[in-house]
Amino acid sequence: MTTALITHSDCLNHLTPSGHPERVARLETILKRLSSAEFEPLLRVDAPLADEAEVLRCHSADYLTRIKGAIPADGFAALDADTFVSPGSFTAALRGVGGNMRAVDMVMTGEAQNAFVACRPPGHHAEKAQQMGFCLFGNVSIAAKYALDHHGLDRVAIVDFDVHHGNGTQDLLWDEGRVRFVSTHQSPLWPGSGALTDKGGCDNIINLPLPPRSTGRELRMVFENYALPRLDAFAPQMVLISAGFDAHMADPLAELNWGTDDFVWATQQICDLAETHAGGRVVSTLEGGYDLDALAASTAAHVQVLMERGS
């Protein structure tokens, strides 16, 4: 068994205007860091291009048509104040969906123990019929539905430790009782969602907001006292991770004070949960993280844990 790294050069063709935080350099920096000798054992796989129909597992047909129609022939198109698309964006977004589905297939069939999907644009802010926060399609939500419906699972957990609440994942899976969604996030902070009182249509949403300047101590507290007991009782058959690294103390878009060791700890806890209930099956996908040095270090540390568990 091993750890798969799933990515595609098409994801470098999703361009954003100069100065935009969700930029090509994010993925370039990650892939450069993961090209060093210590990561040689990774099973490197090209993310396939998802069929457009796969997007409809979570999004409306009208929304898919609108996003496809908004792609410009050249330059940029602003879909909202934060979310831009360029000529390569639609293909890049379908690589993200396809990469997550391929990761699920590999982990379910035993081709890999776990996987990290390094694609962009990210996905956890995209709602059923609305792009948001740099995101077009709900990659992790689609992967969860695919695992449930295609592979016949009954219980899938999603853990989102991005500093921003995964409002899109919450929206897409609000009534999906076969999923437990846990989100740790800074509050108050954009997008302003993720209250403790948001429980989902099936008591399947677990929001754990953290105040600004929280450290790894607070992360450990909410994981140990709230997230892990609920997930342990749920006994997931697969665990998906929305791996945003913008809770790092160096990140320019937020105010949590996590260090690289905190991402290591969180990843270890998630892997422990998966080993107990899911045969170690974990699929992680890139979300946020906007300080390049912190992003590279945190992603590398996260993947190292996956490799240790996949060996």
Sequence and secondary structure as in RCSB ss.txt:
>XXXX:A:sequence
MTTALITHSDCLNHLTPSGHPERVARLETILKRLSSAEFEPLLRVDAPLADEAEVLRCHSADYLTRIKGAIPADG
FAALDADTFVSPGSFTAALRGVGGNMRAVDMVMTGEAQNAFVACRPPGHHAEKAQQMGFCLFGNVSIAAKYALDH
HGLDRVAIVDFDVHHGNGTQDLLWDEGRVRFVSTHQSPLWPGSGALTDKGGCDNIINLPLPPRSTGRELRMVFEN
YALPRLDAFAPQMVLISAGFDAHMADPLAELNWGTDDFVWATQQICDLAETHAGGRVVSTLEGGYDLDALAASTA
AHVQVLMERGS
>XXXX:A:secstr
  EEEEE GGGGG    TT SS HHHHHHHHHHTTSGGGTTSEEEE     HHHHTTTS HHHHHHHHHH  SSS
 EESSSS EE TTHHHHHHHHHHHHHHHHHHHHHTS SEEEE  SS  TT BTTB BTTBSS HHHHHHHHHHHT
S  S EEEEE  SS  HHHHHHTTT TTEEEEEEEESS TT    TT  TTTT EEEEEE TT BHHHHHHHIII
IIHHHHHHH  SEEEEEE  TTBTT TT   BB HHHHHHHHHHHHHHHHHHSTT EEEEE    SHHHHHHHHH
HHHHHHHHHH 
